[in-house]
Amino acid sequence: MSKQLLIFQSMWAMEGIHPHGHTASVEDNLQQLAAAGFDGFTDHYYRRAHVQRLATSARELGLQAEGQVFPTDIDGLQPALELGSEFGCHHITIQADLRPRTLREAIRVLEGWQRLAEQVDFPVLVETHRYRLTNDLLFTLDVLEQLPDLKLLADLSHYVVARELPLPPAAADQQQIHTILDHSWGFHGRVSNGHQVQVPLRFAQHQPWLQQFQHWWRYGMHSWRARAAAGDTLSFTCELGPAPYAITGADGLDITDRWQESLQLKAIVEQLWREVAA
């Protein structure tokens, strides 16, 4: 069986994408992203009624789910694992909503989550994200030295902003990002620069950063393919969020069409995968 790429769309990214900032229903949003050829969606997985509603529509549309959870301690992961087992999911992604000051405390919590993850038959990934346990790139690298089997989900936009990375990145910066990617089993995708977490993809001034992110995603795909087993699937979520991630004008509305940008990002990632697979 060949290794495959699955492209998801964030339900958070579906907020406010319609005229005048309107947000459609869960069901309508799932139908829209399914019609556009997405393989699945990303959404919160901690309220049973909401997950059941998602699962009902997703099952009819043939969509897979990435469940997100924001635990503040070890036991906080358990409800999402139970919902994933009950309603199904491709994987669960942890945004670790705690900020340990010591490596020892971080390892204690992460090892607790790893023990819980052993009880389910789907992957559990830890996202790289600001204001989370993985906030700092260097601290996360120290964690990986202690837990080399920790499975990450890479959202590199946060490290570009948090560390105000230059363009082109220094050799040490590139190596550090590559190390994150060598431990990543999924992606959340947007393009940032050293000052803004989400920049418009089509603007000429952002093309150098778009090219840099494509380099990183291509490297991450190569790395994953070298580690993954036959039949495994790699997920990439297009996550172009609403304000304050999206840049808005004086009217408070997006200055770009985030849905069209999501489709553009999807096409970019599909092309990268074709290049890597070849």
FENFENMO-V324187 format. One record per backbone hydrogen bond with DSSP energy under -0.5 kcal/mol. CO is the residue of the C=O (numbers start at 1). NH is the residue of the N-H. E is the energy in kcal/mol with one decimal. If there is no record, write none. Layout:
# FENFENMO-V324187
CO/NH/E  CO/NH/E
This chain:
# FENFENMO-V324187
1/231/-0.8  4/234/-3.0  6/8/-0.6  6/236/-2.3  7/39/-2.9  7/40/-0.9  8/238/-2.7  9/42/-1.6  11/14/-0.7  12/15/-1.4  14/17/-1.1  18/21/-1.5  18/22/-0.7  19/22/-1.1  22/18/-2.0  25/29/-2.7  26/30/-2.4  27/31/-2.2  28/32/-2.3  29/33/-2.4  30/34/-2.2  31/35/-2.4  32/36/-1.3  33/38/-2.3  34/37/-1.6  39/64/-2.2  40/9/-1.7  41/66/-2.5  42/11/-2.9  43/68/-2.6  46/48/-0.5  47/51/-2.4  48/52/-2.8  49/53/-1.9  50/54/-2.4  51/55/-2.9  52/56/-2.1  53/57/-1.6  54/58/-3.0  55/59/-2.3  56/60/-1.2  57/61/-1.5  58/62/-0.9  58/63/-2.5  59/62/-0.6  64/41/-2.1  65/67/-0.6  65/90/-3.5  65/91/-1.1  66/43/-2.1  67/93/-3.4  68/45/-2.9  69/95/-2.9  71/97/-1.7  73/76/-0.5  74/77/-1.6  75/78/-1.1  77/80/-0.6  77/81/-1.6  78/82/-2.2  79/83/-2.2  80/84/-2.6  81/85/-2.0  82/86/-2.1  83/87/-3.0  84/88/-1.5  90/123/-0.7  91/67/-2.2  92/125/-2.9  93/69/-2.1  93/95/-0.6  94/96/-0.8  94/127/-2.9  95/97/-1.1  96/98/-2.2  96/133/-2.0  102/106/-1.8  103/107/-2.6  104/108/-2.0  105/109/-1.9  106/110/-2.5  107/111/-2.7  108/112/-1.5  109/113/-2.2  110/114/-2.3  111/115/-2.0  112/116/-1.8  113/117/-2.5  114/118/-1.1  116/119/-1.8  117/120/-1.4  123/92/-2.3  125/94/-3.6  125/127/-0.6  126/153/-2.2  127/129/-0.6  129/132/-0.8  132/135/-2.6  136/140/-2.3  137/141/-2.1  138/142/-1.9  139/143/-2.1  140/144/-2.2  141/145/-1.5  142/146/-1.2  143/146/-0.6  143/147/-2.7  147/150/-2.0  150/152/-0.7  151/126/-2.3  152/185/-3.1  153/128/-2.1  153/155/-0.6  154/156/-0.5  154/188/-2.1  155/158/-1.1  156/160/-1.9  157/161/-1.8  158/162/-3.0  159/163/-2.0  160/165/-1.9  161/164/-0.9  170/174/-2.5  171/175/-2.3  172/176/-2.2  173/177/-2.5  174/178/-2.5  175/179/-1.9  176/180/-1.8  177/181/-2.4  178/182/-2.1  180/183/-1.4  181/184/-1.5  183/152/-2.9  185/235/-0.6  186/154/-2.3  187/237/-2.5  189/239/-2.3  190/192/-0.5  191/199/-2.7  196/193/-2.2  203/206/-1.5  204/207/-1.5  206/210/-2.2  207/211/-2.6  208/212/-1.7  209/213/-2.6  210/214/-2.1  211/215/-2.0  212/216/-2.1  213/217/-3.1  214/218/-2.5  215/219/-2.5  216/220/-2.8  217/221/-2.3  218/222/-2.3  219/223/-2.7  220/224/-2.5  221/225/-2.6  222/226/-1.6  223/227/-1.0  224/227/-0.9  224/228/-2.9  229/232/-2.1  232/4/-2.1  234/6/-3.4  235/187/-1.9  236/8/-2.4  236/238/-0.6  237/189/-3.3  237/239/-0.7  238/10/-2.2  239/241/-1.2  242/245/-1.9  242/246/-0.7  247/255/-2.0  249/252/-2.0  253/249/-2.5  256/258/-1.0  257/261/-2.1  258/262/-2.1  259/263/-2.0  260/264/-2.1  261/265/-2.9  262/266/-2.5  263/267/-2.2  264/268/-2.2  265/269/-2.5  266/270/-2.3  267/271/-2.0  268/272/-2.2  269/273/-2.4  270/274/-2.0  271/275/-2.1  272/276/-2.4  273/277/-3.2  274/278/-1.5
